[in-house]
Amino acid sequence: RGFRARGADARYSLTVDFLDAARGATKRLTLPDGKTLDVNIPPGLKDGQVLRLKGQGLPGLGDGPTGDALIEVQVAPHPVFRREDDNVVVTLPVTMQEAILGAKIDVPTIDGPVFVTVPAGSQNGARLRLKGRGIAGGDQFVQLQVALPASDEPELAEFLKTWKPRRPQD
């Protein structure tokens, strides 16, 4: 008589898309018993973070309160974006001409595409910073990957045979 015990916490796992974890979203989780839970994914959620839904666990004994649902969230990798702390990194292929002469290029961000100026003389691996375009106030970095022409370019090959750089590098 009068015995009360809090219900046990229930543990679940949920996989969310990279962009949902970065921007925030609501996801529906279907439990093994068919019951569903709406899970609020806060912006900036990190891989492996555990969310607590109070009162959504197993029922208590007697008049004891219900336990909590503990949801471990895995963030699925994205084909374009990579997370480094609160920063987002995008590896972006640019042509040799864009790297040497400079260009305005379209760059994907977690909030949609933006135009970025590639400075003339950019080196392979150079990082351009987009302030505040990351996760939770972080930045986005655009890492340039200079792509050589895929097809035969006889004019370029002929030019390189006769070209002598002013400052040779090894």
N, C-alpha and C positions, 0 to 999 in steps of 0.2 A: 504494500500500500504506500502510495505517495512516492514511489520510486520514479525518478526522472533521470534520463541520460541523453546527452546531446547526440544527435545522429553522426555517423562517420562522414568524413569528407570523401567525395567521389573524385577520382582522377581520370581525366580524359586528355586526349591530344587532338590538335587541330592544325592543319597546314593551311597557310594563307599565302596569297601572291605577294611578291616583293612590293608592288605598288600599293596594295591594301595596307601592308604593314607600315609603309612610309607615310602615306597620307591619312590613314585611318579608315575604318569601314565597319559595317555590322555584318557578321557572318552567322549563319544558322548551323548549329551542331545537332545532329540526330544521335540520340543516345541508343544503347543496345535495346532498351525496352520500348523504343518507338517514340518516346517523348522528345521534344525539340527544345533547344535553348538558343536564344539570340545572344550572341557574344559581341560585345562592343570592343572593336580593335582600336586602341588609342593610337594617334599618330606617333610615329617614331618607335613602334614596338620592335624589340630586338629578338633575334632567333633564340629560342629556348626560354623565353620569358614565360612566367606562370601568371595567369589571370585568375582571380578569385571571384566567384559568383556566390554571394552570401545567400544561404537558405536554399540552394539548389542541389544539395547533396542528398544523402540518405536520411530517411525519417528518424526522428528521435524515439526513445522508448518512453512510454508513459506520456506525460505532457512535455517531454524534453524537446528543445528546438531542433530543427532540421540542420544537418551539416552543410558544408559548403561544397561547391563544385570547383575543383582546381584544374584549370585547363592549361596544359603546356603547349605553347604555340611554336611551330616550326615555320620559318619563312622560306618559301621556295625560291631557288635561285632565278634570276632574271637573265634573259639572253643578252641584254645590253648593259644594264646597270649592275654595279658592284658596290657594296657598302664598306666603308672604312670609318668606324666610329659613327659620327653623325654626318660624315661626308659621303657623297656619291661620286663614283668614278665611272667614266665612259671612255672606252678606247675607240677612237674615231679614225677610220682610214681617210687620208687626204692624198691627193695626187702630188707627184713631184712638183708640178707646176704651181699648185696651191701653196706648198711649203716654201718654195723658192721665192715666188713673186708676191705671196700674201693673197688672201681671199676672204670673202664673207661666206660663211657656210651655215647650214641649218643643223642645229645640234639638239638631240632629244634631251629633255629634262623630265623629272618626275611629274611636273605640272604642265607639260606640253613643250613643243619645240620653240627654240629661240635662235636668233641669228648671232653668230660670234665671228669676230674678225681674227683670222689667223695672221699673225705678223709675218712680214716678209723675212725670209731667212730662217724659218722655224726648223728645228732639228727633229729627227725621229725621237719619239719618247718625251718631247716637251709637254708640259702640263699647263693648260690655261685654266684660270680660276673664275668660276661664276659665283660670286659672293651671294650667300643666302639662298642658293638654289638646291641645297642638300636637304637633309632630314632634320627636323626640329631646330632650324636655325643654322645648320651646318652649311658647308659649301659644296658645290659640284666642281669636279676637276675633269677637264677634257684632255685625255692623253692622246697626243697625235701619233699616228702610225703611218709613216710615209709609205705609200704603195707604189712600187715600180710598175711601168706599163706592162700589161699582161701579154700583149701581142708584139709582134716584130715591129720595131720603129727604126727603120734604116737611117732616117735623118738624124735622129738622136744618137745613134751609134756612130755615125760619121762625125758629128759634132764632137763627141767625147774623145774620138781618136786624135783630133787636132787641138783640142782645148788644153791649155796649160793654166792651172789655177795660179793666182797671184801669191797665195799663201798655201803651199801644199801641206796636207795633213796626212798623217799615217794612222 
